[in-house]
Amino acid sequence: MFERILGWAKGVWNKMIGKSDIKRLLGVEVDLSPAMIKALTQWSQMYENRADWLSKKVSSLNLPAAVAGAFATSVTLEMEVEITGAKDGRGARADFLQDQLQRVLPSMREQVEYGVAKGGLVMKPWVDGDQLAVDFSQADQFIPVAFDSRQRPSKCIFVYKLRRGDYYYTRLEFHEFLGYVQDGGRPEGSYRIRNKVLRSTSDADLGSVVPLSSVPEWSDLSEEESFLGVRQPLFGYFRYPQANNIEPGSPLGVSAYARAVDLIQQADIQWSQLLWEFKSGVRKVTVDEQALPKDPKTGEFIVEDLELYRVLRSTNNVGTAGKLFEDWSPGFREQNIINGLEAILKRIEFNCGMARGMLSDPQQVDKTATEVLSSKQQYAATVVDIQKALEAAVRDLLYAMDAWTSIFKLAPKGEYEVTFKFDDSLVTDRQQQFVQDTQMVTMRAMGPVELRMRTFGEPEDVAKQKVAEAQAGQADELFPEVE
């Protein structure tokens, strides 16, 4: 079943591209194991609320999306990226890149959620007139071919699909970082992009190769183009920072809930049992069939609400109990089921690196100081690791944006520096930190300027001015002017 590589179509794995097709069209070998393809397919289905264990009897708690969404929110909360000139803090190139990136950042939380859920995300810029745009490809929307020493795809295939009339068009865009070649006596980074378009009358196969001009949207692209002076792939790759337990040693990322798949299934089943407990325990009236009127044509009972009754077929004239009607109100066992569900949810939180009470009931969380601290530290560590992975991916995205800016001369040449700022409230207890810092000032181990810089994030010159103003105000109070 998994002998073929799955390509992209509207965000799901439903278009088959054979390894032999990739070899024939692009001349490259692709090595994706059946285990990884199966796992990625499962993570995607779980995130989209289409897990294979769901049915009319098993409802979903939608936990995968909840896990991915919680991490994405914590990671990108108050995320700021500032690009400045390398020397004087200003520059046309830095300003251009800052403007282009600001158009992307508002959608970063949503895209990070996809990356957390499926284990990876590619951010690939492209030139749109005199501006830059960014394509986001989820882990089931690109085919990595080779990786570098930093576990970034150095060769990657992006698959795009559209329909025009009776034809289906598939474009394979193959990016290759070819390493360094000699150019004029010095090594230069070499990069190549190839495009292949195939047309078919069926969505079930690729069909045959046609010119790029066959599709107006792709007619401006080149079948093959190479660039010198490129030092790395022209895209950023976000990889969820967790060891691959599906295929140890593989550079491919895994989902945030890869280690909780079975637990999530158990939680859905337990939740469905709770729903059934309430449904089956609804008050009913046990009634002998002789007590209800029937439609003479269909033989069905004529009652306003049939769900109110438990109809029993009697062997006697008035039933086995000698009564036509009897109230039926069973007892509920919901608390035992809820306790079991809570235990499963706590285990999911642990396996996913979350804090207690994020999925489970916060009122039932153990509240000893050691347990609370350990739980918060685990979640904070996970979030910080994701932030580091995201920062590395955005830096690579900026490199690619800078490279395209130079190639198409969208802005004057210039160096740039980039700084990142993430919300640190998960890592640092700000109130406790402030208490400690003020004690340091009292002990003369820290100055008031440094205190303001740490507490309010002010630049040094602003902090000095504020401290001077405060000290001047104190002096006026001690030595008021005499009229």
N, C-alpha and C positions, 0 to 999 in steps of 0.2 A: 504493500500500500504506500510505503514511503520511499519508493525507489526513485521518485521524481521530485524535483525542486518546485516548490510552490511560488508562484509569482503574484504580483499585486493587481487587484481589481477592486476598487471602491473600499479599500481598507480591510479586506478579508482574504483568507487563503482559499481562493476558488478558481484559480486559473493555473493549469498545470504546464510547467516548462521543464522539459526533460534535460538531464545532464548532457545527453548526446546533442540536443539542440544548442546548448550553450557552447559545447565544443565545436560544433559545425559552424555556428554563426560568428563566434568571437575567438575561437582557438584557445580557450582556457579550460582548465580542469577545475571543477568545483567540488569541494569536499565538505559536505554537510551531512552529518550522521543521521540515520533514521531516528535515533533517540532524541536528538536536539530538535529536529523538525516536529516530532510528535509532541514534545514538551511545549514548544513555542505555540503550536496549534492549540494545545489545551489551555495555556495561559490566556491566549487571545479569546477563546470561547468563554472562559470563566469571567474575564473582564467584561465581555459583552453580554453577560447573563445568559449564556447559551451552553453551560456545562452539560456534559453528556449524561449526568445523573439526574438532571432536572426532568420532571414529568408532571402529570396531573396530580400525582400523589406527593411529589417532593417539590416544595416551593423554595425560592431562593431568598437568602438574606442579603444578597448582593455584596458580600464581604470583600471580594477582590477589588471592586471599584472603591469601596470604603478605605481599604488599606492604601491603595495607590493614591487616592485623593488626599488622605491625611498626610502622607509623606510629602507630596507635591506642595501642599499648602505651607507646611512647616519649612520646607527648603527654600521656597521663593518668597516667603513673607518678608517684606521690606528689603528685598534684593535690589541693590543698586550697582550699576556698572558705569564708571566714569573713564572716558578716554581723553587724554591730554597730549599735547606735544611733548616730545622727549626732553627738550631743553628748557624753553621758557614757559611751558605749560599751555601754549596756544599753538595753533597751526591749522592751515586749511585742510590738510589730510585728516588730522585728528577730529576736527569739527565735522567733516563729512562722515567719517565712520561713526561718530557719536550719534549723528542724526539718523543714519541708516539703522543702527542697532536699536535706537529708541522705538523704531517702528515695529521691531520684533519682540521686545521685552514684554509688552502687555499680554501676549499669548504664551509666554514661557511657562506659566503654571500649568496650563492645560496640556502643553506638549510634554512637560516633565512627568505628568501623571501617566501619559502613554508609555514613556520610557521606563518608569518605575514598574508599571504593570507587565510589560513585555520584555524587560531586560535590556533594552537598548533603544537608541534614537539617533538618527543622522540629521544634522542641520546643514543643508547645502545651499549656498548662495548662488544667485544667477543675476545677470544684468537685465534690467527692465527699463529700456530707454536710457535716461541719464541717472537712474537710481538703481539700487540693489534690492532684490527680494530674496526671500529665504524659503526653500522647500523643506518641510519636515517629513521625514520618512520613518515610520515606526518599524519595529524589529521584524515584522512580517511583511515589510514593503521594500526590502532591499536584500541583495544576495552578496554577502562578503566572500571574496575569493582568496585574499591573502592578508596577513596582519604583519605589522612591524613590531619592533622590540617593546613598544609602549602599549601593545595590545590594541592599536588602532588599525582599522582596515586600510591597507595601502592599495588594494585593488578591490573595487566594489562595483556591482551591477545594480542600477536602479531601473525598475520596470514601471512603465506608464501605459495606460490603456484608455482608449476612447472609441466611441462608435459613431459612424457616419453613414446614414442610410442603412443599406443592407450589409455593410462591411464592419468588421471589428479590426481595429488597428492596435498593434502592440509595439512600443518603442523600448529597445534595450539601450540604456546609456551606460557605457562602461568607462569607469575612471581608473587610470593606472598611474601610480607614481613609479617611474622607471629608475629612480636613483640618480646618480650623478654621472655626467658625461663630460669629456674634454671639449671645451669651446674656447678657441683662441689661447690655448695653453693653460687654462684654468678650469676646474670642475664646475659645472653648472647643473642644477637640479633640472630633471626632465620630467614632463607630465604630458599624458596623452588622454584624450577623450574620443571615444568612438560611439557612433550611433547606428543602430540597425532598426528599420521599421518593417514590420510584417503585417500582411493583410489576410484576413480570413472571412469566410461567410458564416462561421460558427464560433461561438465563444469557447468551444471545447478544444480548439487547436490553434496553433500559431499561424498556419498558412504559409505563404511564400513571401520572400523579400521584395519590397517595392521601394521606389525612391522616396527620400524625405519630403520632396515636393508634393507627394500624394496627399499630404495632410497640411492644410494651410497653417495650422498652429505650430508645426514643426519645420516649415519650409525654410526658415532662416538659419537652421542648424546645419552644421557641417557633418559629413559622414565620418571624418577623422580630422583631428586638429591637435597639434603638439605645441608645448610651451616650454621655453627655457627659463631658468631663474626661479623655478618653483621648488621650494625646499621640503614640502610635505603635501599630503592630500588636500584638495580644495574643498574640504567639508569638515565639520566638527562631529565627533562621535561621542555620544554620551553612553556610557556603559554602567549599568547598575553595579555598585561596588560590593559585590559579594562573590565568594568562591563558587565556581560552577560545580554543583553536586550532581548534575545530570551527566556531565562528561568532564570529569576532573582534568584540569590542565588546559581545557579549551579556552580560547580568548573570548568566546561569545558570552555575553551577559545572561543572567537568569532573572526571573521575575522576583519581586520583593516577597511574593507569597509562594515561591517555589518549594519551600520547606514546610508548607502548611496545606498542601493540596488535599491530602486525605482528611485533615482536620476540618477544612472548609466544607468538604462533602458531609462529614459527620454532623457539623453544625446545621447545615441545610436540612438534613434528615431529622435531627432533634427538633428543629424549629417547626417542621411539618407535623411532627408528632404532637407538638403543643397546639398547633392550629386544629388538628384532628380531635384533640381532647376537648376543646371548646365546642367544636362543631358537633361531635358525637354526644356531648353532654347537654345539648340544648333540651330544655324541658319539652316533653311530649306526653301525649295521652294514648295509652294502650287501648285499642278499641277492637271489638269483634267485628268482623266484616259484615255481619248481619245488621249492624247498627248504622251503616253508611249507605246512602242511596247510590245506585249505579245507573249509568247511561245504558238503556236497553240495546242500543246499537253497538257501542264500542265495548261495553262491559267495564269501563273505567269508573272509578268512584267520583261522585259529584260533590266536592267539598271546596270551600274557598281557599284553604291552605292545607294541602295534603301533607306538607312537612311537619305539621303539628301533630300528626297521628302516627302511631306504630300499629299497622293493621295486622291482625292475626287471623288466620283462617281456622275456624273452629271445627271440631269434630262432633261437638254436641250442639244443641240448639242455641245455647247461650255461652259457648266457650268453655275452656277447661276450668276457669276459676268461678264459673257461674255468674260472671259480671259482664255487662256489655261495655262498660267504661272503667278504666283504672289509671290513675295518675302515675307517670314514670319520670322520676327526677333523680338520675344517678349522681353520685358524688364525683367531684373533680379531683384529679391527681396532678394538677398543674405545677405545684411547688416542687415536686420531685423532678419533673421534666425541666423546669427552669433551672434548678440547681445543676442538673447535668449539662444543660446548655452553657451556663456560666463557666463551668469547669473547662469546657471545650474552647470557649472564647478566650479565656485566660491563656490557654496553651497556644492558641493562634497568635496572640499578642507576643508571647515569648519567642516563638519560632520566627516571627517576622521582625523582631527587634523593636517592638512598640512598647509603650508604657502601659502599666496596668490601668484599666478603666477607660481606655480609648475605644475598645469594642465591648468589653464586659461592663456590667453595672458598676459605676464608681462607688456606690454605696456598699458593695460587697467586697471591695478591695481590702486586703490586709493593710493595716495602717501603722505598723511599727516603723520607727524612723529608719531603720536599716533597709527594710523592704521598699519603702517609698524612695529613698535615695538611690538604691540599686536600680529600680525600675526607671527612674528619670535619667540616670546615667546611661543606661542601655539605649534609650530612645535618643538622647542627645548625641551619643556616639554615632548612631545610625544616620541621623540627620546631617551631622558634620561631614561624614564620609560621602554622603550624596552631594552635599554642597561642593566639596572638593572635586568630585567627578564632574559636576556641572560646570564649575569654573574652568576646568581643563578643556571641556568641550567648547565652551564659549570662546576661550582664547584661540582655539583652533579655528572656530568659525570666523573670528575677527581676522586671523591670518588670511583665510580664504577671501574674505571681503576686501582686505587690503590688496591682495594679489589681483583680483578682478578689477579693482579700481585703477591699478597701475596698467594692466593690460589694455583696458578700454579708455584710459586717460580721463577718468571721471572727476578727478580732483588733483591738484598739484602734488608733487612728490613731497614726502616728509615722514619723519619717524613719529611713532606714537607710543604712549605708555597707557596701561589699563590697570585700574584698581577696582576691586570688588568689595562690596559691603553686604553682609548678611545679618539678619536678626540673630543676636546672640543670647536672647532671653532664656532659651532652652539650656544653654551651656552654663550661663552665669546667673546666679540669684542677685539681681541688681540691688535690691534693698540691702542684702547682707554685704555685698561688695562695697556699697557706699558707707556702711557702718565701719567696715575695716579700713577704708581709705581715710575717713575722717580721723580715726584713731592714729593712723600713720602721720597725718598732718599735726595732730596734737603732740606726737612724739618727735616732731621735727624730722621724721624720716621721709617726708614727702612735702613738697611745697603746694600752696594753694593754686598756683597756675596749673601744675600737673593734675591736681584734683579736678579742676574744671574741664581740662582736656579729656580726662578719663570718664567723667560723669556725663558731660554734655556733648562730647565729641567735637569740641570747638578747636579751631586752629590755634597755634601758640600765640599769635599776635592778638587774636580776639580775646583769648583767655587772659593775657597780660593786661589788656585794657579793662576788662571787667573787674579783675582783682584790684587794679589801681583805683577804679571808680569806687569800689566797695570800701577800700582802705581810706580814701579821701572822705567818704561819707562818715566813717567812724571817727575820723579826726575832727570833723566839724561838730559832731555830737559831744565830743570830749572838751573841745575848746571853742564854744560858741562865741561869735563876735559880740563885743560890748558896744552898744549904741551910746 
